[in-house]
Structure formats: structure tokens, C-alpha cells
Amino acid sequence: MAGNIRIERMTEEHVEGFHRALDTVARERKYLTLLEAPPIEDTRGFALSSMAKGNVHLVALDGGEVVGWCDIRRHFFPSQAHCASLGMGLVPAYRGQGIGRRLIEAAITQARAAGMIRIELGVHADNVRATRLYERVGFVHEGVSRDAFCVDGTYMDVINMAMVSR
Ligand SMILES: CC(C)(COP(=O)(O)OP(=O)(O)OC[C@H]1O[C@@H](n2cnc3c(N)ncnc32)[C@H](O)[C@@H]1OP(=O)(O)O)[C@@H](O)C(=O)NCCC(=O)NCCS
């Protein structure tokens, strides 16, 4: 199955599929800060404006269906404009087959080409697969934000990771 997955730049035609994939992963309540996707029109506005600014937005496609995404978005202030934040996810049936690695490697390549020197992310301390993937592609642990995520009364540490390339 993984061999048929295409990694492409996100375009407007992918926004609804991206919204569905984001909502699916968010509703698992384990991996993302969001616990559900924002309304579709907010998601569309956010994605189109972010893409127009030159941020990296990739999707993993199975046929025409969006099954995952990876975005790397530049920070706003001039003193932090070399920094960017990474977010990603795959819907459950597509995990553990190397698709995440293909997605993140393609996204990092584009981010570097766009002059993003420092890429940072936060990962929940119990998310072994994501942490492993990030380590594999060169992210290092920088610290821990203790109890930074809380869902249904359960607190979770968030590991701060980053990659710096200049
Ligand atoms: C995190 C995620 C994007 C990783 O993508 P993926 O395609 O599933 O991961 P890959 O198949 O590329 O595997 C990445 C690494 O994790 C390892 N791995 C795979 N499944 C694993 C598991 N259940 N436990 C531990 N490690 C695992 C792989 O072996 C690989 O490491 P390796 O290169 O040393 O062999 C994907 O699993 C996902 O979307 N998870 C839910 C959402 C999420 O966690 N998003 C990130 C929030 S920070």
C-alpha cells in the first residue's frame, strides 16, 4: 500500500481532504494539540494564507484521498524568521509503513531550500513512533515542557526537539 502513496505539495484542491485527515487524527486525542479540526472555512483560510506566504505544506495522497500531511511554517517576527515549526500526521491505516519518513524528508528538503535554518516541534512524551521518526531524520532533544498537554484530566510532558542546519 505504501508504495502507491504520492507525496505532493498541498494545493487548494487538497484542503477538504486535509481537513478530514486533521480532524481524524485530532479526534484521537493523543497526538495533536487540537482535539478536533477547526471549521472547514477557518482551515481553508489558514492553509491558503500559509501556503501563499511560502510555508511548506505537503500531503500524502492515496489516489485522490489525503491520508497525511506535513507542514513547516516560518515564525513571524524578523528575529525568528529563520525558525519554523513542524506538524504532521497520518490517518491510522497508513502508519508504520515508512510514509511518515518520506513526508518529513521531503518537507525538510523544501524548508531548507526556503532558508528555514531551525525547525522545531513538540512531541508528547508517550509518542514513541513520532519521537523515533524525528530522531532518525536528525532532530535532537532540547528539553521537556512538563505537564504541557492535558486531556481528560491526564497530564503529559511534551518533548521539545529541533534541527538546526546552517
Ligand atoms: C508519527 C507519524 C507521522 C510517523 O509516521 P509513520 O509513517 O507511522 O512512521 P514510519 O513508518 O516512517 O516509522 C518511523 C520510525 O518509527 C518506527 N516505528 C514504526 N512504528 C512504531 C511503533 N509502533 N513504535 C515504535 N517505533 C515505531 C519505525 O521503525 C521507524 O523507525 P526506523 O527508521 O528506526 O525503523 C505517524 O505514525 C502518525 O501520524 N502518528 C499519529 C499522529 C502523530 O503522532 N503526529 C505527530 C505529532 S508530534
The ligand as a Tripos MOL2 file, in Angstrom:
@<TRIPOS>MOLECULE
LIG
   48    50     1     0     0
SMALL
NO_CHARGES

@<TRIPOS>ATOM
      1 C1          4.1750    9.9560   13.7660 C.3       1 LIG1
      2 C2          3.8930    9.5120   12.3420 C.3       1 LIG1
      3 C3          3.7790   10.7140   11.4300 C.3       1 LIG1
      4 C4          5.0900    8.6330   11.9020 C.3       1 LIG1
      5 O1          4.8870    8.2230   10.5710 O.3       1 LIG1
      6 P1          4.9230    6.6560   10.2020 P.3       1 LIG1
      7 O2          4.7880    6.5280    8.7520 O.co2     1 LIG1
      8 O3          3.9090    5.9440   11.0450 O.co2     1 LIG1
      9 O4          6.3670    6.2630   10.6760 O.3       1 LIG1
     10 P2          7.4110    5.4190    9.8660 P.3       1 LIG1
     11 O5          6.7400    4.1590    9.3670 O.co2     1 LIG1
     12 O6          8.0630    6.2860    8.8610 O.co2     1 LIG1
     13 O7          8.4040    5.0000   11.0190 O.3       1 LIG1
     14 C5          9.1750    5.9350   11.7040 C.3       1 LIG1
     15 C6         10.0650    5.2100   12.6840 C.3       1 LIG1
     16 O8          9.2780    4.7200   13.7890 O.3       1 LIG1
     17 C7          9.4530    3.3020   13.9000 C.3       1 LIG1
     18 N1          8.1540    2.7740   14.2830 N.ar      1 LIG1
     19 C8          7.1320    2.4400   13.4850 C.ar      1 LIG1
     20 N2          6.1010    2.0030   14.2340 N.ar      1 LIG1
     21 C9          6.4970    2.0720   15.5240 C.ar      1 LIG1
     22 C10         5.8850    1.7810   16.7790 C.ar      1 LIG1
     23 N3          4.6220    1.3370   16.8640 N.pl3     1 LIG1
     24 N4          6.6050    2.0060   17.9160 N.ar      1 LIG1
     25 C11         7.8660    2.4720   17.8570 C.ar      1 LIG1
     26 N5          8.5000    2.7910   16.6970 N.ar      1 LIG1
     27 C12         7.8110    2.5810   15.5650 C.ar      1 LIG1
     28 C13         9.8520    2.8570   12.5390 C.3       1 LIG1
     29 O9         10.5470    1.6070   12.6050 O.3       1 LIG1
     30 C14        10.7320    3.9820   12.1000 C.3       1 LIG1
     31 O10        11.9760    3.9190   12.7490 O.3       1 LIG1
     32 P3         13.2450    3.3180   11.9970 P.3       1 LIG1
     33 O11        13.5370    4.2900   10.8830 O.co2     1 LIG1
     34 O12        14.2520    3.3190   13.0760 O.co2     1 LIG1
     35 O13        12.8390    1.9640   11.5010 O.co2     1 LIG1
     36 C15         2.5830    8.6590   12.2640 C.3       1 LIG1
     37 O14         2.7370    7.4530   12.9490 O.3       1 LIG1
     38 C16         1.3830    9.4160   12.8020 C.2       1 LIG1
     39 O15         0.7430   10.1610   12.0910 O.2       1 LIG1
     40 N6          1.0630    9.2080   14.0930 N.am      1 LIG1
     41 C17        -0.1110    9.8610   14.7120 C.3       1 LIG1
     42 C18        -0.0310   11.3810   14.6620 C.3       1 LIG1
     43 C19         1.2560   11.9000   15.2600 C.2       1 LIG1
     44 O16         1.8230   11.3120   16.1580 O.2       1 LIG1
     45 N7          1.7120   13.0360   14.7370 N.am      1 LIG1
     46 C20         2.9240   13.6650   15.2200 C.3       1 LIG1
     47 C21         2.6360   14.5400   16.3870 C.3       1 LIG1
     48 S1          4.1290   15.2650   17.0580 S.3       1 LIG1
@<TRIPOS>BOND
     1     1     2 1
     2     2     3 1
     3     2     4 1
     4     2    36 1
     5     4     5 1
     6     5     6 1
     7     6     7 2
     8     6     8 1
     9     6     9 1
    10     9    10 1
    11    10    11 2
    12    10    12 1
    13    10    13 1
    14    13    14 1
    15    14    15 1
    16    15    16 1
    17    15    30 1
    18    16    17 1
    19    17    18 1
    20    17    28 1
    21    18    19 ar
    22    18    27 ar
    23    19    20 ar
    24    20    21 ar
    25    21    22 ar
    26    21    27 ar
    27    22    23 1
    28    22    24 ar
    29    24    25 ar
    30    25    26 ar
    31    26    27 ar
    32    28    29 1
    33    28    30 1
    34    30    31 1
    35    31    32 1
    36    32    33 2
    37    32    34 1
    38    32    35 1
    39    36    37 1
    40    36    38 1
    41    38    39 2
    42    38    40 1
    43    40    41 1
    44    41    42 1
    45    42    43 1
    46    43    44 2
    47    43    45 1
    48    45    46 1
    49    46    47 1
    50    47    48 1
@<TRIPOS>SUBSTRUCTURE
     1 LIG1         1 GROUP 0 **** ****
